Amino acid sequence: ETQRPYYREDDSNPQGDPSAANKEYLLNSKKPLLLINRSSTKDFPVCPSLELCPSDWLYFQRKCYYLSESEASWNSSQSFCSLHNASLLVIENHFMVKITKQDPWIGLYKRNEDFFWVNGKPLDNELIEVKGSGNCAYLESKGVSVSGCYLTRKWVCSLNISLA
């Protein structure tokens, strides 16, 4: 059965079955919800006849995403992404990746009293509210939180794709 994008009214009342095990959700500001089953990504949108992403990465809106199976510290996670010419996920334009029951590291960290993305840009407090105490950020079901960078979590890498 092909899984197709479907839309939901708001973040608190999804349509369909968002709690199913091993599914990941990609959301954007128009609130489409794409179901991705990690065990079978053959139906994930890809460019025809082009292998744009490395093996085990997913293509979505001109970017490749890596959703880790293992856990690591924030620094080790960023190092893994860097080895693939990518970075931990930077959230832009209300784009969020929500991975069920995994709370993965993203590319946001605290320096002094301010938060910065791994690309050097400061956090837009209008876009994201960060909860918790710590220096390294991760996604959770209700947004972005921070904890100690030494803790181990799954992570999400993001790789920009150039079609030129």
PyMOL commands that place a pseudoatom at each C-alpha (Angstrom):
pseudoatom trace, name=CA, resn=GLU, resi=1, chain=A, elem=C, hetatm=0, pos=[0.000, 0.000, 0.000]
pseudoatom trace, name=CA, resn=THR, resi=2, chain=A, elem=C, hetatm=0, pos=[1.418, 3.397, -0.988]
pseudoatom trace, name=CA, resn=GLN, resi=3, chain=A, elem=C, hetatm=0, pos=[1.478, 5.938, 1.803]
pseudoatom trace, name=CA, resn=ARG, resi=4, chain=A, elem=C, hetatm=0, pos=[0.471, 9.353, 0.573]
pseudoatom trace, name=CA, resn=PRO, resi=5, chain=A, elem=C, hetatm=0, pos=[0.788, 12.766, 2.197]
pseudoatom trace, name=CA, resn=TYR, resi=6, chain=A, elem=C, hetatm=0, pos=[-2.234, 13.788, 4.158]
pseudoatom trace, name=CA, resn=TYR, resi=7, chain=A, elem=C, hetatm=0, pos=[-3.134, 16.958, 5.957]
pseudoatom trace, name=CA, resn=ARG, resi=8, chain=A, elem=C, hetatm=0, pos=[-4.186, 17.642, 9.477]
pseudoatom trace, name=CA, resn=GLU, resi=9, chain=A, elem=C, hetatm=0, pos=[-6.048, 20.481, 11.134]
pseudoatom trace, name=CA, resn=ASP, resi=10, chain=A, elem=C, hetatm=0, pos=[-3.551, 21.259, 13.886]
pseudoatom trace, name=CA, resn=ASP, resi=11, chain=A, elem=C, hetatm=0, pos=[-0.619, 19.736, 15.757]
pseudoatom trace, name=CA, resn=SER, resi=12, chain=A, elem=C, hetatm=0, pos=[-2.771, 18.468, 18.625]
pseudoatom trace, name=CA, resn=ASN, resi=13, chain=A, elem=C, hetatm=0, pos=[-5.346, 16.504, 16.643]
pseudoatom trace, name=CA, resn=PRO, resi=14, chain=A, elem=C, hetatm=0, pos=[-3.735, 14.573, 13.781]
pseudoatom trace, name=CA, resn=GLN, resi=15, chain=A, elem=C, hetatm=0, pos=[-5.796, 12.583, 11.331]
pseudoatom trace, name=CA, resn=GLY, resi=16, chain=A, elem=C, hetatm=0, pos=[-4.772, 9.016, 10.592]
pseudoatom trace, name=CA, resn=ASP, resi=17, chain=A, elem=C, hetatm=0, pos=[-2.464, 7.010, 12.831]
pseudoatom trace, name=CA, resn=PRO, resi=18, chain=A, elem=C, hetatm=0, pos=[0.501, 9.153, 13.976]
pseudoatom trace, name=CA, resn=SER, resi=19, chain=A, elem=C, hetatm=0, pos=[1.295, 6.892, 16.926]
pseudoatom trace, name=CA, resn=ALA, resi=20, chain=A, elem=C, hetatm=0, pos=[2.147, 3.809, 14.850]
pseudoatom trace, name=CA, resn=ALA, resi=21, chain=A, elem=C, hetatm=0, pos=[5.546, 2.367, 15.724]
pseudoatom trace, name=CA, resn=ASN, resi=22, chain=A, elem=C, hetatm=0, pos=[8.583, 3.056, 13.519]
pseudoatom trace, name=CA, resn=LYS, resi=23, chain=A, elem=C, hetatm=0, pos=[7.001, 5.945, 11.608]
pseudoatom trace, name=CA, resn=GLU, resi=24, chain=A, elem=C, hetatm=0, pos=[8.586, 9.329, 11.174]
pseudoatom trace, name=CA, resn=TYR, resi=25, chain=A, elem=C, hetatm=0, pos=[6.824, 12.549, 10.400]
pseudoatom trace, name=CA, resn=LEU, resi=26, chain=A, elem=C, hetatm=0, pos=[7.950, 15.537, 8.359]
pseudoatom trace, name=CA, resn=LEU, resi=27, chain=A, elem=C, hetatm=0, pos=[5.938, 18.701, 8.843]
pseudoatom trace, name=CA, resn=ASN, resi=28, chain=A, elem=C, hetatm=0, pos=[6.111, 22.108, 7.232]
pseudoatom trace, name=CA, resn=SER, resi=29, chain=A, elem=C, hetatm=0, pos=[4.255, 25.348, 7.791]
pseudoatom trace, name=CA, resn=LYS, resi=30, chain=A, elem=C, hetatm=0, pos=[1.339, 24.214, 5.567]
pseudoatom trace, name=CA, resn=LYS, resi=31, chain=A, elem=C, hetatm=0, pos=[1.048, 21.227, 7.903]
pseudoatom trace, name=CA, resn=PRO, resi=32, chain=A, elem=C, hetatm=0, pos=[1.254, 18.358, 5.429]
pseudoatom trace, name=CA, resn=LEU, resi=33, chain=A, elem=C, hetatm=0, pos=[2.123, 15.150, 7.183]
pseudoatom trace, name=CA, resn=LEU, resi=34, chain=A, elem=C, hetatm=0, pos=[4.205, 12.589, 5.313]
pseudoatom trace, name=CA, resn=LEU, resi=35, chain=A, elem=C, hetatm=0, pos=[4.366, 9.105, 6.747]
pseudoatom trace, name=CA, resn=ILE, resi=36, chain=A, elem=C, hetatm=0, pos=[7.684, 7.375, 6.335]
pseudoatom trace, name=CA, resn=ASN, resi=37, chain=A, elem=C, hetatm=0, pos=[8.071, 3.792, 7.409]
pseudoatom trace, name=CA, resn=ARG, resi=38, chain=A, elem=C, hetatm=0, pos=[11.735, 3.232, 8.233]
pseudoatom trace, name=CA, resn=SER, resi=39, chain=A, elem=C, hetatm=0, pos=[11.586, -0.428, 7.193]
pseudoatom trace, name=CA, resn=SER, resi=40, chain=A, elem=C, hetatm=0, pos=[10.328, 0.470, 3.715]
pseudoatom trace, name=CA, resn=THR, resi=41, chain=A, elem=C, hetatm=0, pos=[11.185, 3.871, 2.233]
pseudoatom trace, name=CA, resn=LYS, resi=42, chain=A, elem=C, hetatm=0, pos=[10.452, 2.886, -1.371]
pseudoatom trace, name=CA, resn=ASP, resi=43, chain=A, elem=C, hetatm=0, pos=[7.435, 5.220, -1.440]
pseudoatom trace, name=CA, resn=PHE, resi=44, chain=A, elem=C, hetatm=0, pos=[9.317, 8.256, -0.136]
pseudoatom trace, name=CA, resn=PRO, resi=45, chain=A, elem=C, hetatm=0, pos=[9.385, 11.068, -2.710]
pseudoatom trace, name=CA, resn=VAL, resi=46, chain=A, elem=C, hetatm=0, pos=[12.615, 11.036, -4.708]
pseudoatom trace, name=CA, resn=CYS, resi=47, chain=A, elem=C, hetatm=0, pos=[13.683, 12.542, -7.978]
pseudoatom trace, name=CA, resn=PRO, resi=48, chain=A, elem=C, hetatm=0, pos=[13.170, 9.988, -10.742]
pseudoatom trace, name=CA, resn=SER, resi=49, chain=A, elem=C, hetatm=0, pos=[16.325, 8.297, -12.056]
pseudoatom trace, name=CA, resn=LEU, resi=50, chain=A, elem=C, hetatm=0, pos=[18.613, 10.443, -9.894]
pseudoatom trace, name=CA, resn=GLU, resi=51, chain=A, elem=C, hetatm=0, pos=[20.363, 9.180, -6.811]
pseudoatom trace, name=CA, resn=LEU, resi=52, chain=A, elem=C, hetatm=0, pos=[20.556, 12.476, -4.963]
pseudoatom trace, name=CA, resn=CYS, resi=53, chain=A, elem=C, hetatm=0, pos=[21.073, 11.215, -1.419]
pseudoatom trace, name=CA, resn=PRO, resi=54, chain=A, elem=C, hetatm=0, pos=[23.620, 8.872, 0.095]
pseudoatom trace, name=CA, resn=SER, resi=55, chain=A, elem=C, hetatm=0, pos=[22.485, 5.354, 0.892]
pseudoatom trace, name=CA, resn=ASP, resi=56, chain=A, elem=C, hetatm=0, pos=[20.169, 5.229, 3.950]
pseudoatom trace, name=CA, resn=TRP, resi=57, chain=A, elem=C, hetatm=0, pos=[19.301, 8.940, 3.605]
pseudoatom trace, name=CA, resn=LEU, resi=58, chain=A, elem=C, hetatm=0, pos=[15.842, 10.270, 2.720]
pseudoatom trace, name=CA, resn=TYR, resi=59, chain=A, elem=C, hetatm=0, pos=[15.082, 12.976, 0.152]
pseudoatom trace, name=CA, resn=PHE, resi=60, chain=A, elem=C, hetatm=0, pos=[12.529, 15.703, 0.903]
pseudoatom trace, name=CA, resn=GLN, resi=61, chain=A, elem=C, hetatm=0, pos=[12.233, 19.237, -0.529]
pseudoatom trace, name=CA, resn=ARG, resi=62, chain=A, elem=C, hetatm=0, pos=[15.758, 19.477, -1.975]
pseudoatom trace, name=CA, resn=LYS, resi=63, chain=A, elem=C, hetatm=0, pos=[17.439, 18.108, 1.135]
pseudoatom trace, name=CA, resn=CYS, resi=64, chain=A, elem=C, hetatm=0, pos=[18.621, 14.721, 2.272]
pseudoatom trace, name=CA, resn=TYR, resi=65, chain=A, elem=C, hetatm=0, pos=[17.962, 13.608, 5.836]
pseudoatom trace, name=CA, resn=TYR, resi=66, chain=A, elem=C, hetatm=0, pos=[19.652, 10.940, 7.879]
pseudoatom trace, name=CA, resn=LEU, resi=67, chain=A, elem=C, hetatm=0, pos=[17.661, 9.535, 10.789]
pseudoatom trace, name=CA, resn=SER, resi=68, chain=A, elem=C, hetatm=0, pos=[20.042, 7.641, 13.041]
pseudoatom trace, name=CA, resn=GLU, resi=69, chain=A, elem=C, hetatm=0, pos=[19.321, 4.196, 14.404]
pseudoatom trace, name=CA, resn=SER, resi=70, chain=A, elem=C, hetatm=0, pos=[21.979, 4.429, 17.122]
pseudoatom trace, name=CA, resn=GLU, resi=71, chain=A, elem=C, hetatm=0, pos=[22.527, 7.013, 19.866]
pseudoatom trace, name=CA, resn=ALA, resi=72, chain=A, elem=C, hetatm=0, pos=[25.469, 9.338, 20.477]
pseudoatom trace, name=CA, resn=SER, resi=73, chain=A, elem=C, hetatm=0, pos=[26.363, 12.581, 22.244]
pseudoatom trace, name=CA, resn=TRP, resi=74, chain=A, elem=C, hetatm=0, pos=[25.552, 15.890, 20.529]
pseudoatom trace, name=CA, resn=ASN, resi=75, chain=A, elem=C, hetatm=0, pos=[29.209, 16.423, 19.502]
pseudoatom trace, name=CA, resn=SER, resi=76, chain=A, elem=C, hetatm=0, pos=[29.567, 12.886, 18.137]
pseudoatom trace, name=CA, resn=SER, resi=77, chain=A, elem=C, hetatm=0, pos=[26.291, 13.287, 16.249]
pseudoatom trace, name=CA, resn=GLN, resi=78, chain=A, elem=C, hetatm=0, pos=[27.477, 16.532, 14.650]
pseudoatom trace, name=CA, resn=SER, resi=79, chain=A, elem=C, hetatm=0, pos=[30.807, 14.863, 13.783]
pseudoatom trace, name=CA, resn=PHE, resi=80, chain=A, elem=C, hetatm=0, pos=[28.941, 12.047, 12.027]
pseudoatom trace, name=CA, resn=CYS, resi=81, chain=A, elem=C, hetatm=0, pos=[26.946, 14.580, 10.006]
pseudoatom trace, name=CA, resn=SER, resi=82, chain=A, elem=C, hetatm=0, pos=[30.106, 16.552, 9.153]
pseudoatom trace, name=CA, resn=LEU, resi=83, chain=A, elem=C, hetatm=0, pos=[31.787, 13.398, 7.824]
pseudoatom trace, name=CA, resn=HIS, resi=84, chain=A, elem=C, hetatm=0, pos=[28.948, 13.280, 5.282]
pseudoatom trace, name=CA, resn=ASN, resi=85, chain=A, elem=C, hetatm=0, pos=[29.241, 17.004, 4.388]
pseudoatom trace, name=CA, resn=ALA, resi=86, chain=A, elem=C, hetatm=0, pos=[26.031, 17.596, 6.331]
pseudoatom trace, name=CA, resn=SER, resi=87, chain=A, elem=C, hetatm=0, pos=[25.098, 19.041, 9.720]
pseudoatom trace, name=CA, resn=LEU, resi=88, chain=A, elem=C, hetatm=0, pos=[22.650, 18.330, 12.470]
pseudoatom trace, name=CA, resn=LEU, resi=89, chain=A, elem=C, hetatm=0, pos=[19.218, 19.559, 11.405]
pseudoatom trace, name=CA, resn=VAL, resi=90, chain=A, elem=C, hetatm=0, pos=[18.705, 23.334, 11.256]
pseudoatom trace, name=CA, resn=ILE, resi=91, chain=A, elem=C, hetatm=0, pos=[15.038, 24.331, 11.483]
pseudoatom trace, name=CA, resn=GLU, resi=92, chain=A, elem=C, hetatm=0, pos=[14.048, 27.090, 9.055]
pseudoatom trace, name=CA, resn=ASN, resi=93, chain=A, elem=C, hetatm=0, pos=[10.708, 28.617, 8.043]
pseudoatom trace, name=CA, resn=HIS, resi=94, chain=A, elem=C, hetatm=0, pos=[8.624, 26.635, 10.521]
pseudoatom trace, name=CA, resn=PHE, resi=95, chain=A, elem=C, hetatm=0, pos=[9.949, 23.392, 9.098]
pseudoatom trace, name=CA, resn=MET, resi=96, chain=A, elem=C, hetatm=0, pos=[10.109, 20.702, 11.744]
pseudoatom trace, name=CA, resn=VAL, resi=97, chain=A, elem=C, hetatm=0, pos=[10.960, 17.079, 11.795]
pseudoatom trace, name=CA, resn=LYS, resi=98, chain=A, elem=C, hetatm=0, pos=[9.213, 15.085, 14.462]
pseudoatom trace, name=CA, resn=ILE, resi=99, chain=A, elem=C, hetatm=0, pos=[10.330, 11.533, 15.018]
pseudoatom trace, name=CA, resn=THR, resi=100, chain=A, elem=C, hetatm=0, pos=[8.084, 9.402, 17.171]
pseudoatom trace, name=CA, resn=LYS, resi=101, chain=A, elem=C, hetatm=0, pos=[9.478, 8.471, 20.578]
pseudoatom trace, name=CA, resn=GLN, resi=102, chain=A, elem=C, hetatm=0, pos=[13.075, 9.268, 19.643]
pseudoatom trace, name=CA, resn=ASP, resi=103, chain=A, elem=C, hetatm=0, pos=[13.756, 12.888, 20.689]
pseudoatom trace, name=CA, resn=PRO, resi=104, chain=A, elem=C, hetatm=0, pos=[16.746, 13.325, 18.330]
pseudoatom trace, name=CA, resn=TRP, resi=105, chain=A, elem=C, hetatm=0, pos=[19.550, 15.874, 18.525]
pseudoatom trace, name=CA, resn=ILE, resi=106, chain=A, elem=C, hetatm=0, pos=[19.279, 18.856, 16.172]
pseudoatom trace, name=CA, resn=GLY, resi=107, chain=A, elem=C, hetatm=0, pos=[21.827, 21.521, 15.230]
pseudoatom trace, name=CA, resn=LEU, resi=108, chain=A, elem=C, hetatm=0, pos=[21.021, 24.071, 17.930]
pseudoatom trace, name=CA, resn=TYR, resi=109, chain=A, elem=C, hetatm=0, pos=[23.303, 24.790, 20.875]
pseudoatom trace, name=CA, resn=LYS, resi=110, chain=A, elem=C, hetatm=0, pos=[23.722, 27.367, 23.628]
pseudoatom trace, name=CA, resn=ARG, resi=111, chain=A, elem=C, hetatm=0, pos=[26.790, 29.611, 23.673]
pseudoatom trace, name=CA, resn=ASN, resi=112, chain=A, elem=C, hetatm=0, pos=[26.982, 31.860, 26.723]
pseudoatom trace, name=CA, resn=GLU, resi=113, chain=A, elem=C, hetatm=0, pos=[23.306, 32.810, 27.173]
pseudoatom trace, name=CA, resn=ASP, resi=114, chain=A, elem=C, hetatm=0, pos=[22.244, 32.694, 23.515]
pseudoatom trace, name=CA, resn=PHE, resi=115, chain=A, elem=C, hetatm=0, pos=[21.292, 29.862, 21.162]
pseudoatom trace, name=CA, resn=PHE, resi=116, chain=A, elem=C, hetatm=0, pos=[22.931, 29.389, 17.771]
pseudoatom trace, name=CA, resn=TRP, resi=117, chain=A, elem=C, hetatm=0, pos=[22.464, 26.971, 14.889]
pseudoatom trace, name=CA, resn=VAL, resi=118, chain=A, elem=C, hetatm=0, pos=[25.431, 24.957, 13.657]
pseudoatom trace, name=CA, resn=ASN, resi=119, chain=A, elem=C, hetatm=0, pos=[25.437, 27.174, 10.534]
pseudoatom trace, name=CA, resn=GLY, resi=120, chain=A, elem=C, hetatm=0, pos=[26.297, 30.149, 12.792]
pseudoatom trace, name=CA, resn=LYS, resi=121, chain=A, elem=C, hetatm=0, pos=[22.897, 31.860, 12.669]
pseudoatom trace, name=CA, resn=PRO, resi=122, chain=A, elem=C, hetatm=0, pos=[21.319, 32.917, 15.972]
pseudoatom trace, name=CA, resn=LEU, resi=123, chain=A, elem=C, hetatm=0, pos=[18.031, 31.331, 17.019]
pseudoatom trace, name=CA, resn=ASP, resi=124, chain=A, elem=C, hetatm=0, pos=[14.922, 33.243, 15.978]
pseudoatom trace, name=CA, resn=ASN, resi=125, chain=A, elem=C, hetatm=0, pos=[12.906, 33.260, 19.217]
pseudoatom trace, name=CA, resn=GLU, resi=126, chain=A, elem=C, hetatm=0, pos=[9.784, 34.053, 17.183]
pseudoatom trace, name=CA, resn=LEU, resi=127, chain=A, elem=C, hetatm=0, pos=[10.188, 30.749, 15.343]
pseudoatom trace, name=CA, resn=ILE, resi=128, chain=A, elem=C, hetatm=0, pos=[11.092, 28.405, 18.198]
pseudoatom trace, name=CA, resn=GLU, resi=129, chain=A, elem=C, hetatm=0, pos=[10.713, 28.395, 21.954]
pseudoatom trace, name=CA, resn=VAL, resi=130, chain=A, elem=C, hetatm=0, pos=[13.385, 26.330, 23.688]
pseudoatom trace, name=CA, resn=LYS, resi=131, chain=A, elem=C, hetatm=0, pos=[12.522, 24.546, 26.932]
pseudoatom trace, name=CA, resn=GLY, resi=132, chain=A, elem=C, hetatm=0, pos=[14.688, 22.948, 29.590]
pseudoatom trace, name=CA, resn=SER, resi=133, chain=A, elem=C, hetatm=0, pos=[18.176, 23.527, 30.876]
pseudoatom trace, name=CA, resn=GLY, resi=134, chain=A, elem=C, hetatm=0, pos=[21.331, 22.485, 29.108]
pseudoatom trace, name=CA, resn=ASN, resi=135, chain=A, elem=C, hetatm=0, pos=[23.370, 23.507, 26.103]
pseudoatom trace, name=CA, resn=CYS, resi=136, chain=A, elem=C, hetatm=0, pos=[22.351, 21.140, 23.300]
pseudoatom trace, name=CA, resn=ALA, resi=137, chain=A, elem=C, hetatm=0, pos=[18.947, 20.926, 21.640]
pseudoatom trace, name=CA, resn=TYR, resi=138, chain=A, elem=C, hetatm=0, pos=[16.741, 18.032, 20.613]
pseudoatom trace, name=CA, resn=LEU, resi=139, chain=A, elem=C, hetatm=0, pos=[13.271, 17.661, 19.155]
pseudoatom trace, name=CA, resn=GLU, resi=140, chain=A, elem=C, hetatm=0, pos=[10.468, 16.293, 21.253]
pseudoatom trace, name=CA, resn=SER, resi=141, chain=A, elem=C, hetatm=0, pos=[6.757, 15.899, 20.671]
pseudoatom trace, name=CA, resn=LYS, resi=142, chain=A, elem=C, hetatm=0, pos=[5.911, 19.447, 21.781]
pseudoatom trace, name=CA, resn=GLY, resi=143, chain=A, elem=C, hetatm=0, pos=[8.841, 21.343, 20.311]
pseudoatom trace, name=CA, resn=VAL, resi=144, chain=A, elem=C, hetatm=0, pos=[12.506, 21.900, 21.099]
pseudoatom trace, name=CA, resn=SER, resi=145, chain=A, elem=C, hetatm=0, pos=[14.191, 21.201, 24.433]
pseudoatom trace, name=CA, resn=VAL, resi=146, chain=A, elem=C, hetatm=0, pos=[17.777, 21.264, 25.671]
pseudoatom trace, name=CA, resn=SER, resi=147, chain=A, elem=C, hetatm=0, pos=[19.802, 18.928, 27.844]
pseudoatom trace, name=CA, resn=GLY, resi=148, chain=A, elem=C, hetatm=0, pos=[23.407, 18.076, 28.598]
pseudoatom trace, name=CA, resn=CYS, resi=149, chain=A, elem=C, hetatm=0, pos=[25.440, 17.587, 25.420]
pseudoatom trace, name=CA, resn=TYR, resi=150, chain=A, elem=C, hetatm=0, pos=[27.071, 14.448, 26.847]
pseudoatom trace, name=CA, resn=LEU, resi=151, chain=A, elem=C, hetatm=0, pos=[23.751, 12.552, 26.941]
pseudoatom trace, name=CA, resn=THR, resi=152, chain=A, elem=C, hetatm=0, pos=[23.184, 10.086, 24.131]
pseudoatom trace, name=CA, resn=ARG, resi=153, chain=A, elem=C, hetatm=0, pos=[20.260, 10.387, 21.733]
pseudoatom trace, name=CA, resn=LYS, resi=154, chain=A, elem=C, hetatm=0, pos=[19.400, 9.566, 18.167]
pseudoatom trace, name=CA, resn=TRP, resi=155, chain=A, elem=C, hetatm=0, pos=[20.041, 12.420, 15.739]
pseudoatom trace, name=CA, resn=VAL, resi=156, chain=A, elem=C, hetatm=0, pos=[18.943, 13.951, 12.422]
pseudoatom trace, name=CA, resn=CYS, resi=157, chain=A, elem=C, hetatm=0, pos=[21.442, 15.141, 9.809]
pseudoatom trace, name=CA, resn=SER, resi=158, chain=A, elem=C, hetatm=0, pos=[20.478, 17.461, 6.979]
pseudoatom trace, name=CA, resn=LEU, resi=159, chain=A, elem=C, hetatm=0, pos=[22.314, 17.749, 3.666]
pseudoatom trace, name=CA, resn=ASN, resi=160, chain=A, elem=C, hetatm=0, pos=[21.553, 20.470, 1.117]
pseudoatom trace, name=CA, resn=ILE, resi=161, chain=A, elem=C, hetatm=0, pos=[21.243, 19.215, -2.451]
pseudoatom trace, name=CA, resn=SER, resi=162, chain=A, elem=C, hetatm=0, pos=[22.413, 21.199, -5.440]
pseudoatom trace, name=CA, resn=LEU, resi=163, chain=A, elem=C, hetatm=0, pos=[20.524, 20.312, -8.612]
pseudoatom trace, name=CA, resn=ALA, resi=164, chain=A, elem=C, hetatm=0, pos=[22.759, 22.498, -10.774]
for i in range(1, 164): cmd.bond("trace and resi %d" % i, "trace and resi %d" % (i + 1))
show_as sticks, trace
zoom trace
